[in-house]
Amino acid sequence: MNAGLLLIRAPLEGVRRWVERGLVAARLTPLGAWVGVQAAEETSRAAPPYAEAMPALASRPVGSRLRPAIGFFEAGHHAVLTVHAPGWKSEQRWLFWTPAAGPTEPAHLPTARIRDLVAAVGVSGPARSGDIASALVDARGTPRAWLLGVHEALGLPGAGLLSSRSVGAGPVVEPSVGSVRSFDALVAEDRVHDAELEDRR
């Protein structure tokens, strides 16, 4: 399983309920004011094409009461950074990274900016923003090394969970059967709708 860590700055019980309403079984590790969320299985509980745990966890929105949240994900030869800044109107933002090319703006997705990261972790001052900017533009090394560099620049906990394939010591929480069933039903309904539109063309 590739490395992946979602940090949510919220009480453990709130994060537990969030996982139960999702698609991915996850291990929750308390890290001070933050909770580390790691996929506990390689597959989600949903049917294809949403059966991969890492994309399902990375793309899932985090509600305003649980924000801020920052995700660090390794996907093959790529790295993915997700940011859920605090605020009712904030949206999930993304930044992709590949070796040599460095960070790239994702097509058709809101791009994560330095100010989004600063807002999420609560850092201030030009010196700290400069460290974050330097970490983001670094095009050397591996996807995991880049993620660790950004993680360190942000001053976040849980580096050990990201630097190796080890998992935290917290509980594993499973999504509810009803949540998965509702999601699969919604996807099936969308497929029927798309097929009907295609038939009318």
C-alpha positions as CSV (number, residue, x, y, z in Angstrom):
1,M,0.0,0.0,0.0
2,N,1.3,3.5,-0.9
3,A,1.9,6.0,1.9
4,G,-1.0,8.1,2.8
5,L,-1.8,10.3,5.8
6,L,-4.7,12.6,6.4
7,L,-4.4,15.0,9.3
8,I,-7.6,16.4,10.7
9,R,-7.6,19.0,13.5
10,A,-10.6,17.9,15.4
11,P,-11.6,15.7,18.4
12,L,-11.2,12.0,17.9
13,E,-14.9,11.2,18.3
14,G,-15.8,13.6,15.5
15,V,-13.2,12.1,13.2
16,R,-14.5,8.6,14.1
17,R,-18.1,9.6,13.0
18,W,-16.6,11.0,9.8
19,V,-14.9,7.7,9.0
20,E,-18.1,5.8,9.8
21,R,-20.0,7.9,7.2
22,G,-17.4,7.2,4.5
23,L,-16.2,4.3,2.4
24,V,-12.8,3.5,3.8
25,A,-11.8,1.6,6.9
26,A,-9.2,3.7,8.7
27,R,-6.9,3.7,11.6
28,L,-7.1,6.8,13.8
29,T,-4.0,8.0,15.7
30,P,-4.4,10.9,18.2
31,L,-1.5,13.4,17.6
32,G,-2.2,16.2,20.0
33,A,-4.7,18.6,18.5
34,W,-4.7,16.6,15.3
35,V,-5.9,13.1,14.4
36,G,-4.0,11.0,11.9
37,V,-6.2,9.0,9.5
38,Q,-4.6,6.1,7.5
39,A,-6.4,3.7,5.3
40,A,-6.5,0.3,7.0
41,E,-7.1,-1.7,3.8
42,E,-6.0,-1.3,0.2
43,T,-9.6,-1.3,-1.0
44,S,-12.6,0.7,0.0
45,R,-15.9,-0.9,0.8
46,A,-17.5,0.6,-2.3
47,A,-17.9,-1.1,-5.7
48,P,-15.6,-0.3,-8.7
49,P,-14.6,2.3,-9.9
50,Y,-14.4,3.6,-6.4
51,A,-12.8,0.5,-4.8
52,E,-9.3,1.9,-4.2
53,A,-8.9,3.1,-0.7
54,M,-6.3,5.8,-1.2
55,P,-8.1,7.8,-3.9
56,A,-11.4,7.4,-1.9
57,L,-9.8,8.8,1.2
58,A,-7.9,11.6,-0.6
59,S,-10.9,12.9,-2.5
60,R,-13.4,12.8,0.3
61,P,-14.5,16.3,1.5
62,V,-14.0,17.2,5.2
63,G,-16.9,19.0,6.7
64,S,-16.4,22.6,8.1
65,R,-16.7,21.4,11.7
66,L,-13.7,19.1,11.2
67,R,-11.5,21.5,9.3
68,P,-8.7,22.3,8.9
69,A,-7.3,19.0,7.4
70,I,-4.3,18.3,5.2
71,G,-3.7,15.1,3.3
72,F,-0.3,13.6,2.2
73,F,-0.7,10.8,-0.4
74,E,1.8,8.8,-2.5
75,A,0.3,7.4,-5.7
76,G,2.9,5.4,-7.6
77,H,5.4,7.9,-9.0
78,H,3.3,10.9,-8.0
79,A,2.5,12.7,-4.8
80,V,-0.8,14.4,-4.0
81,L,-1.3,17.1,-1.4
82,T,-4.8,18.0,-0.3
83,V,-5.9,21.0,1.8
84,H,-9.2,21.6,3.6
85,A,-8.8,25.1,5.0
86,P,-11.1,26.3,7.8
87,G,-14.2,28.3,7.0
88,W,-17.7,27.6,5.8
89,K,-17.0,28.5,2.2
90,S,-13.6,27.0,1.8
91,E,-13.2,24.1,-0.7
92,Q,-10.8,21.2,-0.9
93,R,-7.7,22.2,-2.8
94,W,-5.1,20.0,-4.5
95,L,-1.5,20.0,-5.6
96,F,0.2,17.2,-7.5
97,W,4.0,16.5,-7.7
98,T,6.1,14.4,-10.0
99,P,9.9,13.8,-10.1
100,A,11.9,16.4,-12.0
101,A,8.7,18.4,-13.0
102,G,8.0,19.2,-9.4
103,P,4.6,20.6,-8.3
104,T,1.8,20.9,-10.9
105,E,-1.6,22.4,-10.8
106,P,-4.3,19.7,-11.2
107,A,-6.6,20.1,-14.2
108,H,-10.2,20.8,-13.3
109,L,-9.5,20.9,-9.5
110,P,-8.9,23.9,-7.3
111,T,-5.1,24.4,-6.7
112,A,-3.7,24.5,-3.2
113,R,-1.8,27.7,-2.6
114,I,0.7,28.7,0.2
115,R,-2.0,30.8,1.9
116,D,-4.3,27.8,2.0
117,L,-1.6,25.8,3.8
118,V,-0.8,28.7,6.2
119,A,-4.5,29.0,7.0
120,A,-4.8,25.3,7.6
121,V,-1.9,25.0,10.1
122,G,-2.1,28.5,11.6
123,V,1.6,29.5,11.0
124,S,2.5,33.1,10.5
125,G,5.4,35.3,9.4
126,P,7.4,35.6,6.2
127,A,10.1,33.2,7.3
128,R,7.8,30.3,7.8
129,S,5.9,31.0,4.5
130,G,9.3,31.0,2.8
131,D,10.1,27.5,4.2
132,I,6.7,26.3,2.9
133,A,7.3,27.8,-0.5
134,S,10.8,26.2,-0.7
135,A,9.4,22.8,0.2
136,L,6.6,23.0,-2.4
137,V,8.8,23.9,-5.3
138,D,11.5,21.3,-4.6
139,A,11.6,19.0,-7.6
140,R,14.2,16.6,-6.3
141,G,13.9,13.2,-4.7
142,T,10.9,10.9,-4.5
143,P,7.2,11.5,-3.9
144,R,7.5,10.5,-0.3
145,A,10.5,12.7,0.3
146,W,8.6,15.7,-1.2
147,L,5.6,14.9,1.1
148,L,7.9,14.7,4.1
149,G,9.6,18.0,3.2
150,V,6.2,19.8,3.0
151,H,5.1,18.1,6.2
152,E,8.2,19.3,8.0
153,A,7.9,22.8,6.7
154,L,4.3,23.0,8.0
155,G,5.5,21.8,11.5
156,L,2.8,19.1,11.7
157,P,2.9,15.9,13.8
158,G,2.9,12.4,12.5
159,A,6.0,12.3,10.4
160,G,6.7,8.8,11.5
161,L,3.4,7.6,10.0
162,L,4.3,9.1,6.7
163,S,8.0,8.2,6.5
164,S,7.6,4.5,6.7
165,R,4.9,1.9,6.0
166,S,4.1,1.6,9.7
167,V,0.7,2.4,11.0
168,G,-0.4,4.2,14.2
169,A,-1.5,2.6,17.4
170,G,-5.0,3.9,17.4
171,P,-8.3,2.1,16.7
172,V,-9.5,0.9,13.3
173,V,-12.9,2.4,12.4
174,E,-15.0,0.8,9.7
175,P,-17.6,2.6,7.5
176,S,-21.2,1.8,8.2
177,V,-22.9,-0.7,5.9
178,G,-25.7,1.9,5.3
179,S,-23.2,4.5,4.2
180,V,-21.6,2.2,1.7
181,R,-24.9,1.0,0.4
182,S,-26.3,4.5,0.0
183,F,-23.1,5.5,-2.0
184,D,-23.3,2.5,-4.3
185,A,-27.0,3.1,-4.9
186,L,-26.3,6.7,-5.9
187,V,-23.5,5.7,-8.3
188,A,-25.8,3.0,-9.8
189,E,-28.6,5.7,-10.3
190,D,-26.1,8.0,-12.0
191,R,-25.1,5.3,-14.4
192,V,-28.7,4.6,-15.4
193,H,-29.2,8.3,-15.9
194,D,-26.1,8.6,-18.0
195,A,-27.2,5.6,-20.1
196,E,-30.6,7.2,-20.7
197,L,-29.0,10.4,-21.9
198,E,-26.7,8.5,-24.2
199,D,-29.7,6.6,-25.7
200,R,-31.4,9.9,-26.5
201,R,-28.5,11.2,-28.6
